[in-house]
Amino acid sequence: MPFNSLFTKIFIGFWLVTSAVLASWLLAGHYLDSLLPDESDSRRPHTPPRFIIRLLYDLQNQPNDALAATIAEVYQEHRVKVFLLNEASEDVLGRRVPAQVSEVAQRLGDGSRRAFLRGDRRHLLAHQLYRDDLGPVRSVLVFRPNRSRVVSVLGSNLWLRLGLAILVSGLLCYLLSRLMTRPLERLRLAARDLADGQLATRLDVRTRGGDETNDLARDFNRMAEQLQQRIDAQRRLLSDVSHELRSPLARLQVALALAGKDPANPQSQLARIEREARRLDELIDELLSTQTDDSLMDEHIDLVPLLRDLCEDASYEGRATGRRVEFHSDSEHALVLGNGTLLRKAFDNILRNALHYTATDSVVQLGVSTADQRLLVTVQDQGPGIPEAELARVFDEFYRVDSARARETGGYGLGLSIARRAVIRHGGDISATNTNPGLLMQVELPLFDSQGLEREYPRQHHQHHGRIAQ
C-alpha cells in the first residue's frame, strides 16, 4: 500500500497519537515512582492479614523449643519463610541469613515496628517482637507476591510494558483505520469500473442510518444512474440518426445515378436531389435543436402573448384544410423565467403536432391557467390519439406512431422530443393523455413572482434577470 495513501496517513496518525499518550503515561508513572525513596516502602503502613497477626503472636509467645516446628509448619502450608534475628542480626535457629533479610531487618533500628521490602520475585515483611527468653528479636517473613510470572516481568520492565502498549495500540489503530477507509476503497474501485465502461456499476447503500460515506455512495449511484441514462440515450440517438440519414442519402445516390444515365435531361433528377438535400438540412437542423444550450441567457417571458401569436400563425397555416386553433386564458399575463427562443420552439412543435393530426374542419384548443404559482398550458386536438402502450414513448427522439404518415407531413419524430427537453430545462413537466377522440398535451411550468421572488427549479446554470419578452 502506498505510503501517501489515506489509509496509511490515518493509521500512522492514530498510532503516533495513542503511542505518545501511552508512553507519556508510563514514563510519568515511572518517573514519579523513582522520586520516592526505597524507605517509603518500608515505612508504608500495611494492614497485616489475620494469618500474619496470628503467626507473629505465636512467634512472640511460644516456647523456644517449639519455634522450629512452628516455622517449618508455616513454610509447608503457606510457603512463607520465617527468620528470627537477635540484636546481632543472627538467626536464633542458627540458619544463614540472606542479605535482603538483614537489609529489611536493619530498617527497624530507627524505632519503626514494621518494615516492608518489595522485590521482583519476593516480598519481605519485618516486625519488631519481644520474647521473655530472648529479649528483642526481629521477625522477617519472606513470601512470593500473589501474581503470575508474566505480570511480574511486565511490572518490573518499563520498556517491555511500553513496547506491548505500542503493539496493542497499533493493532487497534490498524483495525480502526481499515474500518474508516474501506468504504472509500470500494468507492475508488467502483469509480474505476465506471471509468472503464462498466456503466451498471453500483455501490451497496443502507436504506436507514449510515454515515457520510453511505451518503457519498448514494450520490455515486445517482451519478452513475444518470450517466448510464445519458450515454444510453446518446447511443440510441446515434443509432436513430444513422437510420434516418440512410434513407435520404440512398435516394440521393439513386437520383445521381439516374442523372448520370440521362445527362441530356437532368432537370427531373436535379429537382429530386434538391428536395432530398432540403430534407437532410431540415433533419440536421432538428437534431441540433435537440441539444439545448444551457448557457443561453434567461429572460422574464410573458407566455400569454407568445402563445396567442403562435395560435394565430397555426390557424393561418391550417386554414386551407379547415383546421384552426382557439386560444383562451384565465389571465392576461403569465411570467416565467427562461429562454424565449427555446419556449417558442417547444410550444410551436406541440401546436404543429396537434394541428397535423387533428381531423379536417376541426378545432385545436389551447388553454392557459395559473394556480399556486404554477402555469398549466393544455393543447387538445381532435385526432386519432395514440395507443396507450405508446404514450410513454411519444417524447422519445425519432419516435413516430405511423412512420409513413409522419414522412408525408414532413416529420422526423423530433418535435415532441425538443419540446420535452425545453420544458425540463425550465423546471417543468410535460405529459400526453388520450381523450377519445383526440390527444391532450399538458405542460406545467413554474411561474415567476412579479414582486421579485423566483420559484426555484433544478437547472445547471445560474438564473439571470432581464427584460420581459413578448
TATA-V416438 format. One record per residue. SS is DSSP state (~ for helix, > for strand, _ for the rest). PSI is psi in whole degrees, -180 to 180 (NA if undefined). BURIAL is 1 if it has 24 or more other ideal C-beta (glycine too) atoms within 12 Angstrom, else 0. Layout:
ss;psi;burial
SS;PSI;BURIAL
SS;PSI;BURIAL
This chain:
ss;psi;burial
_;133;0
_;148;0
_;-30;0
_;14;0
_;159;0
~;-39;0
~;-46;1
~;-41;0
~;-45;0
~;-43;1
~;-50;1
~;-38;0
~;-50;0
~;-43;1
~;-44;1
~;-41;0
~;-50;0
~;-37;1
~;-40;1
~;-40;0
~;-46;0
~;-43;1
~;-42;1
~;-41;0
~;-46;0
~;-44;1
~;-37;0
~;-42;0
~;-41;0
~;-40;0
~;-43;0
~;-37;0
~;-35;0
~;-22;0
~;-20;0
_;128;0
_;161;0
_;-31;0
~;-19;0
~;-35;0
~;-38;1
~;-25;1
~;-3;0
_;130;0
_;131;0
_;136;0
_;108;0
_;143;0
_;167;0
~;-34;0
~;-44;0
~;-39;1
~;-43;0
~;-39;0
~;-43;1
~;-36;1
~;-43;0
~;-40;1
~;-28;1
~;-28;1
~;-17;0
_;154;1
_;158;0
~;-37;0
~;-10;0
~;-6;0
~;-45;1
~;-41;0
~;-41;0
~;-44;1
~;-41;1
~;-40;0
~;-41;0
~;-40;1
~;-39;0
~;-39;0
~;-36;0
~;-3;0
_;42;0
_;120;1
>;138;1
>;128;1
>;138;1
>;115;1
>;136;1
_;-171;0
_;-20;0
_;10;0
_;33;1
_;145;0
>;133;1
_;-19;1
_;3;1
_;15;0
_;159;0
_;138;0
_;118;1
_;158;0
~;-40;0
~;-33;1
~;-44;1
~;-38;1
~;-46;1
~;-29;1
~;-34;1
~;-21;1
~;-11;1
~;1;1
~;-15;0
~;21;0
_;-5;0
_;138;0
_;-8;1
>;144;1
>;149;1
>;134;1
>;120;1
>;121;1
_;174;1
_;-40;0
_;-21;0
_;157;1
>;152;1
>;132;1
>;122;1
>;140;1
>;147;1
>;123;1
>;169;1
>;123;0
>;145;1
_;-34;0
_;-22;0
_;-15;1
>;-152;0
>;128;1
>;157;1
>;122;1
>;136;1
>;120;1
>;128;1
>;123;1
>;158;1
_;144;0
_;151;0
_;72;0
_;163;0
_;166;0
~;-36;0
~;-45;0
~;-37;0
~;-45;0
~;-43;0
~;-38;0
~;-25;0
~;-8;0
_;105;0
~;-46;0
~;-31;0
~;-41;0
~;-43;1
~;-43;1
~;-40;0
~;-40;0
~;-42;1
~;-39;1
~;-46;0
~;-43;0
~;-35;1
~;-41;0
~;-45;0
~;-40;0
~;-36;1
~;-47;0
~;-41;0
~;-43;0
~;-40;1
~;-41;0
~;-36;0
~;-36;0
~;-9;1
~;-44;0
~;-37;1
~;-34;1
~;-42;0
~;-39;0
~;-39;1
~;-45;0
~;-39;0
~;-40;1
~;-37;0
~;-42;0
~;-40;0
~;-40;1
~;-27;0
_;1;0
_;2;0
_;83;0
_;-16;0
_;6;0
_;129;1
_;158;0
_;147;1
_;131;0
_;152;1
_;136;0
_;-29;0
_;145;0
_;-150;0
_;159;0
_;-162;0
~;-33;0
~;-32;1
~;-40;0
~;-38;0
~;-40;0
~;-38;1
~;-42;0
~;-36;0
~;-43;1
~;-39;1
~;-42;0
~;-44;0
~;-37;1
~;-46;0
~;-39;0
~;-42;0
~;-42;0
~;-41;0
~;-44;0
~;-40;0
~;-40;0
~;-39;0
~;-38;0
~;-43;0
~;-40;0
~;-43;1
~;-42;0
~;-42;0
~;-39;1
~;-43;1
~;-41;0
~;-42;0
~;-35;1
~;-23;0
~;-40;0
~;-52;0
~;-33;1
~;-39;0
~;-40;0
~;-35;0
~;-42;1
~;-41;0
~;-43;0
~;-40;1
~;-39;0
~;-43;0
~;-38;0
~;-34;0
~;-31;0
~;-26;0
_;70;0
_;-17;0
_;-25;0
_;73;0
_;0;0
~;-42;0
~;-40;0
~;-34;1
~;-38;0
~;-41;0
~;-43;0
~;-42;1
~;-41;0
~;-44;0
~;-36;1
~;-39;0
~;-40;0
~;-41;1
~;-41;1
~;-43;0
~;-41;0
~;-44;1
~;-38;0
~;-42;0
~;-35;1
~;-41;1
~;-29;0
~;-25;1
~;-22;1
_;84;1
_;143;1
_;110;0
_;-10;0
_;-3;0
_;145;0
_;137;0
_;150;1
>;167;1
>;109;1
>;129;1
>;106;1
~;-20;1
~;-55;1
~;-32;1
~;-45;1
~;-32;1
~;-41;1
~;-41;1
~;-39;1
~;-39;1
~;-42;0
~;-42;0
~;-40;1
~;-37;1
~;-41;0
~;-34;0
~;2;1
~;-31;0
~;-28;0
~;11;0
_;12;0
_;142;1
>;166;1
>;129;1
>;135;1
>;136;1
>;142;0
>;145;1
_;4;0
_;149;0
_;-25;0
_;147;1
_;97;1
>;132;1
>;158;1
>;117;1
>;-165;1
_;121;1
~;-36;1
~;-46;0
~;-43;1
~;-41;1
~;-44;1
~;-41;1
~;-50;1
~;-30;1
~;-41;1
~;-43;1
~;-45;1
~;-41;1
~;-38;1
~;-44;1
~;-40;1
~;-33;1
~;-37;1
~;-4;1
_;157;1
_;156;0
_;144;0
_;41;0
_;173;1
>;135;1
>;126;1
>;126;1
>;118;1
>;148;1
>;129;1
>;155;1
>;143;1
>;135;0
_;47;0
_;28;1
>;144;1
>;130;1
>;122;1
>;125;1
>;140;1
>;114;1
>;121;1
_;179;1
_;34;1
_;-167;1
_;-9;0
_;-169;1
_;138;1
_;141;0
~;-36;0
~;-18;0
~;-4;0
~;-37;0
~;-20;0
~;2;0
_;-22;1
_;7;1
_;153;1
_;137;1
_;16;1
_;132;1
_;131;1
_;-43;1
_;103;0
~;-40;0
~;-46;0
~;-33;0
~;-39;0
~;-34;0
~;-34;0
_;3;0
_;13;0
_;152;1
_;7;1
_;24;1
_;-16;1
~;-52;1
~;-29;1
~;-42;1
~;-42;1
~;-44;1
~;-45;1
~;-42;1
~;-41;1
~;-45;1
~;-39;1
~;-29;1
_;17;1
_;21;1
_;-167;1
>;149;1
>;142;1
>;161;1
>;138;1
>;135;0
>;138;0
_;-7;0
_;83;0
_;164;0
_;177;1
>;136;1
>;118;1
>;131;1
>;128;1
>;127;1
>;130;1
>;151;1
>;136;1
_;156;1
>;129;1
_;121;0
_;-17;0
_;0;0
_;-3;0
_;126;0
>;137;1
_;132;1
_;137;0
_;151;1
_;118;0
_;163;1
_;8;0
_;166;0
_;152;0
_;142;1
_;140;0
_;148;0
_;-160;0
_;167;0
>;120;0
>;137;1
_;NA;0
